[in-house]
Structures are given as structure tokens and as C-alpha cells.
Amino acid sequence: MKKTLALALAALAFAACRPRAGGGPAINRDAIKALGGAVREPNFGRAYWRRQHDANTPEWREAKRLCGETVLADYPNCLPVNDLVQADQKKKAEEGNKAAAKNDEMFRRGYQYDFARKEWLPYREMQAAGCTYTYPTPGHMTWRCPPDFTIPQGIPDSNFAKEGE
């Protein structure tokens, strides 16, 4: 029973490693096949996957998919891949928390971010002039003002919320 299960898992792992039809650039098949191995492969450890990750190679994208979406997730050679994926997720979450904290602070100071103008505009002044805050696309807010209103000088911040663009 155990032997049959082990063979089935190995077959599944190797089937997942086959090249995809119409695939783009060549993928290092040895690195991908090593993901299904039950023994840690020293040639394809954290340093190897860090280089692939940093270059966003086809090997990295395939390894990320296999280690995240298949039974290979807990295999020894997928552990460095999953560590890098988790580090990316943590970094993205920290950036989101920083952006939320900045948004909260600027709102307390009386400003609202305008994604179209990439500026923090004075909230009360904009509302007093009859401007309304609109959402032309999900997650991107902007002020819509009467035609005769001159937008006040805002605080430029083109780096805020770049992730959402």
C-alpha cells in the first residue's frame, strides 16, 4: 500500500514536470525534476532558487507554481522555493501596512490621496468647493470638481500606492 502510494506520488510529480505545450523559453528540467525528489538536492538549494527568483526566470515561475499548487509543497526541494514565496508575501504585506499607515496619517492631517493627480489634496477645502470623491476604477480614487473650481495646490507623492497601479 505504501509503495503504491509512493509510486503514485512520484508519477504525479514527474507528470507535473513535463514541458507545457507552447511553452516559451527552455526550462532547466533538472531543477524542476529535483523538486519531486525525496532527498535534498544540493545543486538546487536556496542560492539557486534565489538567483532564479531575482531574475524571474521560467524555472522560477514553474517551480513556484509546482511547489504552491501540487503535492510537492512539503518535499525537501520545494522548501527553499516556498520560503522565497513567503518572504515575498511578507514584504508585500509590510508595504501594504506602511501605505495604510501613511494614508491614515495624511487623512488625520486633513488630506485625501488623489490617484489621478498623484497628490494629497486638502479634504475639507475640496468638499467645501462641491467636489466629490469618485472611483473611476476599483481602488483608484479621484476628486471630481465643478468646472469653475481651481484645484488647490496639493502635496505631490507619485510613489504612494504604486502597487495598485
VMD Tcl script that draws the C-alpha trace (Angstrom):
set ca {
  {0.00 0.00 0.00}
  {2.74 2.47 0.99}
  {4.82 1.53 -2.04}
  {1.84 2.08 -4.34}
  {1.17 5.47 -2.79}
  {4.83 6.46 -3.14}
  {4.86 5.41 -6.79}
  {1.64 7.32 -7.45}
  {3.07 10.48 -5.86}
  {6.31 10.12 -7.83}
  {4.36 9.65 -11.08}
  {2.28 12.73 -10.30}
  {5.38 14.76 -9.54}
  {7.10 13.77 -12.77}
  {3.94 14.31 -14.80}
  {3.73 17.84 -13.41}
  {7.31 18.44 -14.54}
  {6.65 17.80 -18.23}
  {7.06 20.79 -20.53}
  {3.84 22.62 -21.24}
  {2.58 22.76 -24.80}
  {3.54 26.00 -26.49}
  {5.88 26.84 -23.64}
  {8.24 29.76 -24.08}
  {11.94 29.65 -23.28}
  {13.65 26.40 -22.33}
  {13.37 25.45 -18.67}
  {16.10 23.68 -16.71}
  {14.31 20.33 -16.46}
  {16.86 19.01 -13.92}
  {15.95 21.77 -11.47}
  {12.23 21.19 -11.99}
  {12.56 17.39 -11.68}
  {14.57 17.82 -8.47}
  {11.52 19.42 -6.86}
  {9.86 15.98 -6.79}
  {12.84 14.28 -5.17}
  {12.57 12.87 -1.66}
  {16.20 13.83 -0.92}
  {17.50 17.40 -0.77}
  {19.42 18.25 -3.96}
  {22.43 20.49 -3.12}
  {22.70 21.89 -6.67}
  {19.19 23.31 -6.48}
  {19.05 24.81 -2.99}
  {18.14 28.25 -1.70}
  {21.00 30.05 -3.52}
  {19.97 28.55 -6.87}
  {16.30 29.45 -6.39}
  {17.22 32.95 -5.13}
  {19.04 33.60 -8.44}
  {16.07 32.27 -10.40}
  {13.66 34.34 -8.29}
  {15.65 37.56 -8.71}
  {15.79 37.07 -12.49}
  {12.14 35.89 -12.62}
  {13.15 33.03 -14.93}
  {10.79 30.46 -16.43}
  {12.29 27.94 -13.97}
  {11.29 30.16 -11.05}
  {7.74 30.64 -12.29}
  {7.33 26.89 -12.90}
  {8.86 25.98 -9.51}
  {6.62 28.50 -7.76}
  {3.57 27.01 -9.47}
  {4.54 23.39 -8.77}
  {5.51 23.98 -5.15}
  {2.43 26.05 -4.47}
  {-0.25 24.14 -6.36}
  {0.74 20.48 -6.18}
  {1.54 17.78 -3.65}
  {5.21 18.77 -3.91}
  {4.79 21.65 -1.42}
  {6.32 19.74 1.50}
  {9.06 17.99 -0.49}
  {12.58 18.97 0.63}
  {13.50 20.69 -2.64}
  {10.34 22.82 -2.61}
  {11.08 24.20 0.85}
  {13.51 26.91 -0.40}
  {11.07 27.87 -3.15}
  {8.22 28.22 -0.65}
  {10.49 30.19 1.74}
  {11.15 32.73 -1.02}
  {7.44 32.94 -1.89}
  {6.57 33.53 1.79}
  {9.27 36.21 2.06}
  {7.74 37.98 -0.95}
  {4.28 37.78 0.61}
  {5.58 39.16 3.90}
  {7.34 42.04 2.13}
  {4.20 42.86 0.16}
  {2.11 42.81 3.36}
  {4.60 45.12 5.12}
  {4.48 47.55 2.19}
  {0.67 47.49 2.35}
  {0.74 48.17 6.09}
  {3.11 51.11 5.57}
  {0.85 52.54 2.85}
  {-2.22 52.15 5.08}
  {-0.43 53.87 7.99}
  {0.62 56.72 5.69}
  {-2.94 57.03 4.39}
  {-4.31 57.16 7.95}
  {-1.78 59.81 8.99}
  {-2.44 62.03 5.97}
  {-6.21 61.72 6.46}
  {-5.78 62.81 10.11}
  {-3.91 65.84 8.77}
  {-6.86 66.68 6.51}
  {-5.70 65.24 3.16}
  {-7.11 62.61 0.82}
  {-4.98 60.96 -1.88}
  {-5.98 61.57 -5.49}
  {-4.69 58.70 -7.65}
  {-5.31 60.51 -10.95}
  {-3.30 63.58 -9.91}
  {-0.85 61.65 -7.69}
  {-1.27 64.27 -4.96}
  {-2.62 64.57 -1.45}
  {-5.37 67.19 -1.67}
  {-6.99 69.07 1.24}
  {-10.17 67.15 2.01}
  {-12.26 69.90 3.66}
  {-11.37 72.50 1.05}
  {-12.30 70.12 -1.76}
  {-15.63 69.23 -0.16}
  {-16.44 72.90 0.58}
  {-15.97 73.67 -3.12}
  {-18.52 71.00 -4.08}
  {-16.01 68.39 -5.21}
  {-16.90 64.73 -4.80}
  {-14.59 61.78 -4.33}
  {-15.15 59.24 -7.11}
  {-13.86 55.79 -8.03}
  {-13.35 55.71 -11.82}
  {-11.67 52.31 -11.48}
  {-11.68 49.98 -8.46}
  {-9.09 51.08 -5.92}
  {-8.24 54.32 -7.73}
  {-9.98 57.33 -6.28}
  {-10.02 60.88 -7.61}
  {-11.78 64.15 -6.97}
  {-14.41 65.37 -9.45}
  {-14.98 69.11 -9.10}
  {-17.29 71.76 -10.59}
  {-15.88 73.24 -13.81}
  {-15.26 76.70 -12.31}
  {-13.25 75.37 -9.32}
  {-9.46 75.62 -9.32}
  {-7.86 72.63 -7.65}
  {-5.70 73.82 -4.74}
  {-2.00 73.05 -4.58}
  {-1.63 69.54 -3.20}
  {1.28 67.59 -1.80}
  {2.83 65.57 -4.67}
  {3.51 61.90 -3.93}
  {3.97 59.80 -7.06}
  {5.37 56.88 -5.04}
  {2.25 56.36 -2.92}
  {0.31 53.18 -3.72}
  {2.39 52.27 -6.80}
  {1.41 48.65 -6.19}
  {-2.21 49.41 -7.08}
  {-1.33 50.97 -10.44}
}
mol new
graphics top color blue
foreach p $ca { graphics top sphere $p radius 0.5 }
foreach p [lrange $ca 0 end-1] q [lrange $ca 1 end] { graphics top cylinder $p $q radius 0.2 }
display resetview
